[in-house]
Amino acid sequence: MLENYNIRTDLALETRERFVSDHVEIPGVSVEETYDEEREIRTTRVVVETENGAKMMGKPVGTYLTIEAPNMAVPDEDYHREISKKLAEDIKELVPERKEEVSVLVVGLGNREVTPDALGPYVADHLHVTRHIVKEYGKYAMGKDQIYLVSAVVPGVTGQTGMETLEIVKGVVEETEPDFVVAIDALAARNSKRLNRTIQITDTGICPGSGVGNHRLALNSETLGVKVIGIGVPTVVDAVTIVNDTMENFIVALESSELLKSVGETLRSYNEAEKQELIRELIAPHLNGMYMTPKNIDDTIKRVSFTISEALNILFSEGTAS
């Protein structure tokens, strides 16, 4: 039965929603939701606690924080500043135990030449890197007793470098010995309403290329030897998702018609997995591998990447005091 839940999403929240919609319990997975009415930000904490829960979810054991902000795609600097503050607070929860000097490596994953995949490189562009300053002049050059030594790398993609991202990052980690790594990448969502409006943070690491189904070797504590915090934003959906959303609207239209109401009710009785299978059979084969992104992705990806970089800058400029 588990194969029916192989949905095209990188968000733990959406994976969990699929089980709930089909009234399937997930043992070993806890969920907590909070809503900030003033800032209109919903935060969902999904914790995969057991290996059984991890198997059902298709996600490693760990914590997944999802921030949903419907207005994140709007060019409102004040609102984005609020999101950055909230994001900094949530990332701080997953940061390893603090000490006087903490070294962190930020990895901007993705392809700068492909806009929906350029999130990671753009975040690295706006990051305040400080490791070289501290190494040259000492920590007091930063004016604080407790500091983060921030370094960043944009490893590109295999098609550009001929190397796996893990190979590059692992070499940098072994040479610079950071206390932890923050990896940023574009993701895929099942719900088109979440595109560029959702941020997922996890302490389980990240798998480069997962957003477009091009899974590479994962960046996590097992492969790098240090804790890896993954930050991702869904920037694409696959064709099946678009058709599924259209099908939902179609069913609603059928149910409102006296003549076709029974057809709508029949389709409504299908569970999510059955609907996905029907859609895959109906659409043309070449559409199965197609991914889509909003037409304003150029402006949006720059705005969202700046929001994430500001969150990291806020966190790392505060020092390591609790």
N, C-alpha and C positions, 0 to 999 in steps of 0.2 A: 504493500500500500504506500510506502514511503516515497516511491518514485513518482507518485501522483502529485507530490508537493515540491517537485523540482522546478519551481517558478523562477523566472529570470529577474532576480532582484538581489542586490547586495545589502539591503536593509534588513536587519534582524527584526525590526518592528513589523515589516510587511510579511515576513515569513511567519511570524507569530499570528498575525491577523488572518492569514489563510487557514490556519488550523482552527482558529476560533470561529470563523464563518462556517466551517463544516462541522462545528460542534465536536471537535477532537481535542481531548485533554493532552497537555504536554507535561508529563512528570519531569521534575528536575529543572523547571524553568519558572522563574518568578518575574512578575511585571509590576511596576509602580509608575503611576502617571501623575504629573503636577501641571497646573496651568497658571501662568502669570497673566491675569486679565489686563493689567495696566500696559504691559509690553506686548500682549497678544502672542505669547510664546508658550508652546506646549512642549514639555519634556517627558519622554518616556524612557524608563530604565528597564531594560530587559537583561536579566542575569541568568545565564546558562550555568547551572550549578553542578550538573552531573554529566557523565559520559553518555548516558542514555538520552538525556535531553539534548546533548550536542549532536548525537546521531540523528534524532528526529528533526532538529532544526537545520542540520547541515552547517552548523556554525561551531567553532571551537568553544570550549568552556571559558567563560569570562563575562565581562560587563559590557553592555552596549547602550550608550546614551544617545538618544535621538532627539534633536531640537527641531521642532517644526514652527516656522515663522512665515505665514502666508504672504506677508508684505516684504519678505527679504528680496524679492525681485524688483521692488520699487526703488528708484534712486533717491532715497531719503537718508542723508548722512547721519542725522541724529538717531534715527531708528537703527541703522546699521551699527552705530556706536554702542547702542544698548545690546544688540545681539553679540557684539564682540566682548562686552563685559560678561554677559551670561556664558558665552563659550569659554572664556578664560576661567570662570568659576568651575565649570564642569570638567575642563581638562585638568585643573589643579587637583581634583579628586583622584585622578588616575596616576598622577605623577608619583614616582617612587619616593621613599623616605628622604627627607631633605637633610643637607649638611651644609657646611660653610661655603664650599664651592661645588656647584653642580654643573657638570658638562653635558650639554644636550646637542645632538645632531639632528637637524631638520632635513628630511629628504623630500624633495619636490618631484613626485613621480608623474610621468606622463610625457606627451609629445607636444612641445611648444608650437609645432607647425599645424596641429589639428586642434582647433579652438575648443571643442567640447572636452578634449583630453589635456588641456593646458593649465588646469587648475593648480596642480602641484608646482610647476615652474613659476607661475605668476605669484604664488604665495611666497616662494623663496626670493623673488625679486624685491619684495617689500619688507623683508625681514631685517631686523636690526641685529646683525652679527657682531659678536663682541669677543670671541675667543682670541683672535689675533691681538686685540688691544691688551687684554689681560696678560697674555703670554709675553708681550713686549714690555709693558709698563707696570704690571702687577695689579692686583684686584682693587687697590685704592684709587687707581685711575678712574674707576667707575663710581667713586664716591660712596661706596657701601662696604660694609663688613661681610655681608652675605650676598653672593652673586651667582648668576647663571653664566656659564661660558657657552655662548651660542655659536654654532657653526652650521653651515648649510651646504648641500650638494644637490645638483640636478643631474641625475645619471642618464637622462634620455631614455630611449627605447632600444630594444635589441636590433631593430632594423637600421638604426642610426649608428650604433656602436659595435655591433657584432658580438656584444657581451650580454649576459643575463644581468638584469638589474641587481640581483642578489650578489653576484660576483663583485660588482663595483662597490656596492654599499658595504659588503662584508670586508673588503679591503680597506675602506675608509675607517670602519669601526675598529678594526684591528690596529690601525696606525694611530688613530686619535683617541681611542679608549673613552668614548662618552659613557655617562652613567645611564642614559636611556636615549631612545630614538623616537622622533615624531615623524611619521610618514603621512604625506597628504596625497590623495589621488581622487580622480573622478570615478563615480559609481554609476550603476544602473538602478532604476526604480521600476516597480510594477505599476504604480499609479502615476499617471502623467501630471497630476496636480502637485506632486511632490518635487518635480523637477526644479532645481535651483532655489528651492524653498525649504530644504531640509539638510541638516548636517548630522552625520553619525560620528560618534567618538567611541573608540573601543580600546581596551587594553590587551587585545588578542593579536595585534599587528594588522597587516594588510597584504593583499595579494595583487601585485601590479597587473594592470590590464583586465581586471575582472569586470570592469564597467562595460566592456564590449565583448565579453566572453572569451577573451584571449588570456587565459590564466597562465601566469609565469610562476616561478618559485616564490613562495611566500616570504615576507619579511616579518619575522616574529622572534620571540625569545629563544626558541629552539635553534633557529638558523643563524642568528646573529650573536647570541650569547648575552644579550642585554634586553631589558624590557622595551617593547615597541608599542607606542600609542598610535593608532591609526585614526586619521581624520578624513572623512570623505563626503562629497556632495554629489547626489545623483544629477547627472547632466544629460543622460540619454535614457530612452525607453526603446524596447524592441517593437517590431511591427505587430506582433501578437498582442501586445498590451494596448496599442492604439485600436486594433480591431475589437478587443475585449471591451474597452470603454464604449465604443460605438454600439456594440451588441447590447450593453446594459441600457443605453438610451433607447435602443430599438425595442427591447422587452417592455420598457415603461410605456412606450407608444402603443404597443400591441395590447397591453393590459388596459389601456384607457379606451380601447375600441370594443364595442359590444360584439361586433362580428368576429374579431380576431382575438378576443380575450383568452379563449382556451389555449391558443397557440402560445401566447405570452406566459400563461401559467405553466405550461409544459416546459418551456425553456427556463423559467424561473426555478423549477424543481431540480434542475441540474446543479450539482455542487461545483465549486470553483475549478476543481481538477477536470471534471467532465467538460466544462465550458472551454477550458484551455485546449483540451484534446480536439473538440469539435472545431475550434477556430483554426488549429494547425492543419486540420484536414481540408478546411475550406479555402484558405488563402493559398496563393501561388507559391510553389516551392522556393522560388528565389527570394521571396519576402521573409522567409524564416530567419535569414541571417542579416536582415536589415535593421539598423538602429536609427532613431530619429531624435532630433534636438530642436528646441524652439528657435525661431528665426532671429530673435534678438540675442542669441547666445554670446556674440562678441562683446557687447556691453555688459551683459549679465555676469559672464565668467570673470571679467576684470573686477567688477564690483564685489562679487562674492569672495574672490581670492583676497582682495584687500581687507574684507571683513575678517577673514580667518587670520591673515598675517597680523592685523591689529590685535586680535585676541591673544596671539602668541607673544606679541611685543608687550602687551599689558602684563601678561603672566610673568614673562622673563625679566621685566624691568622692576617688578616688585621685590626682587630678591627672594631668598629662600626661607625667610622667617615665617613661622606658622601664624 
